[in-house]
Amino acid sequence: MRKLLTIALLFTASLAAANSKLYLKDGDFQLVREYQVEGENVHYYSVERSEWEDIPAALVDLKRTEAEAGEHKAVLDKQTQDAADEEAAVRELRAETRKIPQDPGVYRLENNELRIINQVEAVVHNEKGMNALKKFAPIPTFAGKATLEIPAEHSANSIRETRPEFYFQLAEFEAFGIVKLTPQKGVRVVEKLTIAPMTKELGEERTSVAIFQKQLSENGLYKIWPQESMVAGEYAVIEYTEGKLNHRVFDFRIE
């Protein structure tokens, strides 16, 4: 549909650009399909009367006519190039998207090869110890302060780019993003948690990375990348629902 619309717009623009104004020195003009100077006359095809006519060249403002014709051509050339660039970008994106699995997860294309960023298990750590995240979702059963952590101080997924691109197939239509992790002894902290004693309301404090995002399909496939270069360190792509402990964490590190 988009391709047909683009072609239709270009065809309409081409028709409009095919007609031009043959300006006269008295300020009037003739709408013409084409014209040519033949000796002391200008031979032109009148759009209004659908026939060839002649007018003395001395009455025609050729300088203004040619200047406007050049401007129209430049506009049409730009529109044509923009449409071609957009179509090329769409084809390239489709080719990339076909390489991404439909299974929920985080993926990268490196040297045109698929790389899978596996999900890591997250746990909640409070004063009573560490507990698997799934036992608390969607509402925590304890109160006080805690941290959401993943194991190991460094990710096995090393990336040397400072603005890496990820393809994220969501499991559900939830919030997602990139966060900076805080390494501690044997773990990395994804975010700090505060659970209110009476209401069990969950407060979350995380270090988010500003990202760009582009939806590639209706079933929740996104392309995401940081707005600015990322410093070396530990990071994760996460999917979550605010106020619930249902995070899905995919870790990586920037070398």
LINMO-V996934 format. One record per residue. N is the residue number from 1. PSI is psi in degrees with one decimal (none if undefined). OMEGA is omega in radians with two decimals (* if undefined). Layout:
N;PSI;OMEGA / N;PSI;OMEGA
This chain:
1;-45.7;-3.14 / 2;-40.0;-3.13 / 3;-43.0;3.12 / 4;-39.6;3.12 / 5;-41.8;3.12 / 6;-43.9;-3.14 / 7;-41.6;3.14 / 8;-43.0;3.13 / 9;-41.4;3.12 / 10;-39.2;3.12 / 11;-42.8;3.10 / 12;-43.3;3.12 / 13;-36.4;-3.14 / 14;-41.0;3.11 / 15;-42.1;3.14 / 16;-41.0;-3.11 / 17;-25.0;-3.14 / 18;-28.9;3.07 / 19;136.3;-3.14 / 20;167.5;-3.14 / 21;125.2;3.02 / 22;99.9;-3.03 / 23;140.4;3.06 / 24;157.7;-3.08 / 25;-15.8;3.10 / 26;3.8;3.10 / 27;-14.6;3.10 / 28;176.6;3.09 / 29;160.2;3.01 / 30;133.5;3.07 / 31;118.2;-3.01 / 32;155.0;3.06 / 33;-37.5;3.07 / 34;164.6;3.12 / 35;163.3;3.06 / 36;145.1;3.14 / 37;123.5;3.11 / 38;95.1;-3.12 / 39;-120.0;-3.11 / 40;3.4;-3.12 / 41;160.2;2.98 / 42;121.2;-3.12 / 43;121.5;-3.07 / 44;157.2;3.08 / 45;115.4;-3.09 / 46;123.7;3.09 / 47;-37.4;-3.10 / 48;-42.9;-3.04 / 49;-2.8;3.09 / 50;46.5;3.08 / 51;162.7;3.13 / 52;139.4;-3.14 / 53;168.2;3.11 / 54;147.7;3.09 / 55;142.9;3.13 / 56;132.6;-3.13 / 57;-27.3;-3.13 / 58;-21.1;-3.13 / 59;-8.6;-3.02 / 60;133.6;3.04 / 61;83.0;-3.06 / 62;-34.6;-3.12 / 63;-46.7;3.13 / 64;-40.9;-3.13 / 65;-46.9;-3.10 / 66;-35.3;3.12 / 67;-44.3;-3.13 / 68;-37.3;3.11 / 69;-38.6;3.10 / 70;-39.3;3.11 / 71;-42.2;3.12 / 72;-41.0;3.14 / 73;-40.4;3.13 / 74;-41.0;3.12 / 75;-45.2;-3.14 / 76;-41.5;3.11 / 77;-40.9;3.13 / 78;-43.0;3.12 / 79;-41.5;3.13 / 80;-43.4;-3.14 / 81;-41.4;3.12 / 82;-42.4;3.13 / 83;-39.8;3.12 / 84;-41.1;3.11 / 85;-42.2;3.14 / 86;-43.3;-3.14 / 87;-39.5;3.11 / 88;-40.1;3.12 / 89;-39.4;3.12 / 90;-42.5;3.13 / 91;-41.4;3.14 / 92;-41.7;-3.13 / 93;-38.7;3.10 / 94;-40.7;3.12 / 95;-39.3;3.09 / 96;-46.0;-3.05 / 97;-35.9;-3.14 / 98;-20.0;-3.14 / 99;-8.8;-3.08 / 100;126.6;3.10 / 101;154.2;3.11 / 102;-8.6;3.11 / 103;141.3;3.10 / 104;136.7;3.13 / 105;-177.4;-3.13 / 106;134.4;-3.06 / 107;158.1;3.04 / 108;154.1;2.97 / 109;115.2;-3.14 / 110;117.6;-3.04 / 111;39.6;3.10 / 112;13.5;3.10 / 113;142.5;-3.10 / 114;133.9;3.03 / 115;129.6;-3.12 / 116;127.9;3.03 / 117;107.8;-3.04 / 118;150.3;3.07 / 119;141.4;3.08 / 120;152.1;-3.12 / 121;130.4;3.09 / 122;145.1;3.13 / 123;154.7;3.05 / 124;128.3;-3.10 / 125;113.7;3.04 / 126;-167.3;-3.07 / 127;-16.8;3.13 / 128;-3.8;3.12 / 129;-160.1;-3.10 / 130;137.4;-3.08 / 131;141.7;3.13 / 132;138.7;-3.06 / 133;-40.4;-3.04 / 134;-24.1;-3.13 / 135;-18.7;-3.06 / 136;-19.3;-3.07 / 137;142.0;-0.04 / 138;-6.8;-3.09 / 139;128.4;3.13 / 140;147.0;-3.12 / 141;4.2;3.14 / 142;169.5;3.12 / 143;158.7;3.11 / 144;-159.1;-3.10 / 145;147.5;3.13 / 146;176.0;3.07 / 147;147.5;3.01 / 148;121.0;-2.99 / 149;156.8;2.97 / 150;153.3;-3.03 / 151;155.6;3.06 / 152;150.8;-3.12 / 153;-15.5;-3.13 / 154;142.9;3.11 / 155;148.4;3.05 / 156;-11.3;-3.12 / 157;92.8;-3.10 / 158;132.5;3.12 / 159;131.4;-3.09 / 160;-13.1;3.09 / 161;147.0;3.09 / 162;-13.5;3.05 / 163;67.5;-3.07 / 164;148.3;3.08 / 165;137.0;3.13 / 166;147.7;2.96 / 167;124.1;-3.03 / 168;109.2;3.03 / 169;108.5;-3.06 / 170;146.6;3.02 / 171;-37.7;3.07 / 172;163.5;3.07 / 173;86.7;-3.10 / 174;179.0;3.07 / 175;152.4;3.11 / 176;166.0;3.13 / 177;-169.4;3.08 / 178;134.9;3.13 / 179;151.4;3.04 / 180;132.0;-3.10 / 181;155.1;3.10 / 182;106.9;3.14 / 183;135.3;2.98 / 184;-178.2;-3.06 / 185;109.8;3.07 / 186;-4.9;-3.09 / 187;172.5;2.95 / 188;130.8;-3.10 / 189;123.7;3.10 / 190;-43.7;3.11 / 191;160.2;3.06 / 192;142.7;-3.09 / 193;143.4;3.01 / 194;122.1;-3.12 / 195;118.7;-3.12 / 196;135.3;-3.06 / 197;-44.2;-3.02 / 198;-49.4;-3.03 / 199;-15.8;-3.05 / 200;19.1;3.11 / 201;135.4;-3.05 / 202;125.1;3.02 / 203;138.2;-3.08 / 204;134.5;3.12 / 205;112.7;-3.11 / 206;159.0;3.08 / 207;96.6;-3.08 / 208;148.4;3.06 / 209;128.5;3.12 / 210;129.3;-3.07 / 211;159.7;2.85 / 212;151.2;3.11 / 213;146.6;3.11 / 214;122.8;3.11 / 215;127.2;-3.07 / 216;-17.9;3.12 / 217;162.3;-3.12 / 218;-15.0;-3.10 / 219;16.6;2.98 / 220;26.9;3.04 / 221;124.2;-3.13 / 222;151.0;2.94 / 223;126.8;-3.11 / 224;149.2;3.09 / 225;152.1;-3.08 / 226;146.9;3.12 / 227;-31.2;-3.14 / 228;164.3;3.12 / 229;140.3;-3.11 / 230;138.2;3.11 / 231;160.7;3.12 / 232;140.8;-3.14 / 233;-170.6;-3.09 / 234;134.6;-3.09 / 235;173.5;3.05 / 236;145.5;2.91 / 237;130.0;-3.09 / 238;150.7;2.99 / 239;134.1;-3.01 / 240;165.7;2.97 / 241;124.0;-3.10 / 242;131.1;3.11 / 243;3.4;3.10 / 244;146.7;3.12 / 245;73.9;-3.14 / 246;30.7;-3.03 / 247;142.4;2.92 / 248;124.6;-2.97 / 249;131.7;3.13 / 250;105.7;-2.96 / 251;154.7;3.03 / 252;167.3;3.08 / 253;146.1;3.06 / 254;121.6;-3.13 / 255;none;*
